[in-house]
Amino acid sequence: MEKVLRSRSLPDLLEVMPAYFEENGFSSCFYFSAAPGTRGNAPEGLMEPMHHGFSPEVVRTYLAANFQRLDVVPRTAMALGVPVRWTEAWASVDATPEERGFLQLMRELEIGDGFTMPCYGPNGRDGYVGIGRMAENARVDEDALREMHMAAQAMHLRICEFLAGRQADDRPLSGREREVLDWVARGKSNSVIAEILGISVGTVDTYLRRIYDKLDVTDRTSAAVRGIGMGLIAA
């Protein structure tokens, strides 16, 4: 909790939480929150995704699978207000064929089991934290889950503070940079993007370096995830 409170920026905070969950036996985690008023129901309301310990393939597939509509776990956790185990959440609902297809896709990617913890914020900026890849000695007792839930909630409120001054129409990327990022998110190589946009591969490389710098990331997958989370490109 002290590290959460001492964090002075979003990147600082998003380094603290994965380390904390790993200490408790969970080597992967993710975080999503929704802009005020959306309650997380609209893709354009999604803000600041964090992921740690998942392969790029899992991240890309999850984001591309309309997870906000098909993943029953987050809405189960938000409704109950307590941490829920993924397998138990799925077992508790009468899933639609489309939802079962989503679950099967995640199983094929060997995402495993874990817990999702609901987080509530000001003016409807709610979110949730998921933790997975449990070690044999992972802390899964009621007291441990309550403690991690409190830590997740504190992290969420701290993020809300960091985001409080951000204007809704703030767009750090130029139009061309967003075009490049959009094609990156669709899995296109730099050479293909260059051909599509009618520019040189070197120019695409330059745009991509600018995108990395502006979004504070170092790879294509993280850039796509951050761009979707900030509403710069569509999911």
C-alpha positions, 0 to 999 in steps of 0.5 A: 500500500505504501508503494501504491501511495508513493507512485508518482506516475502510471508507469511506476504504479504498473510496475508495483502491482505485477511484483506484488501479485507475483509475491503472492504466487500469481505470475500474470495479471491484467487490469482494465478500467472504463471511462466515467459513464460507460461502466465498461460496456462500450469499447471506446470506454476502455482505458489504460489496459495493463498486462503482465505475464501473458504471451503477445498471442494471448493478449492480441486474441483476448482483445480481438475477441470482443471480450467485454461482451463475451467474458462473463467473469468481470461482470460476475465479479462486478455484480458480486463485489468480491474476487471470483475464481474464473472457473467458478464464474463460468460454472455459475452461468448459463453461457451462450454459444458465443460465450462458450466459444470464447471460453474454448478459445481461451482454453486452447491458449492455455490461459489457465485459472485465476481470480478477477477482483472488481474495482470501483471508482469515482463517477462510474470509472470502475475496473477490474484486476485479474491474476493468473498462472497460479503457483502451487503455493499461491495464496488463495485463502479468503484473507489473502484474497481480501488483502489482494482485493484491497491492494487492487482497489487502492491501485485503481483509485490511484490510477483514477487520480493520475487520469483525473486531469486527462481531457477526453479529447486528448489525442497524443498521436497524429492522424498518420501515427494512428493510421500506422498503429491501427495497422500494427494492431491488425498484425500487419508488418512494416512493409505491408503498412508501407504499401497500404499507406503509400509510404516507404518502410523507413517512414513507417519505422520512423512513425513507429518509433514516435508512437513508442515514445509517445505511448511509453512502450517498447514493442508492437503489442504493448503499443496496440494494447495502449492505443486501444486502451486510450481510445486512439484506435478501435479494438 
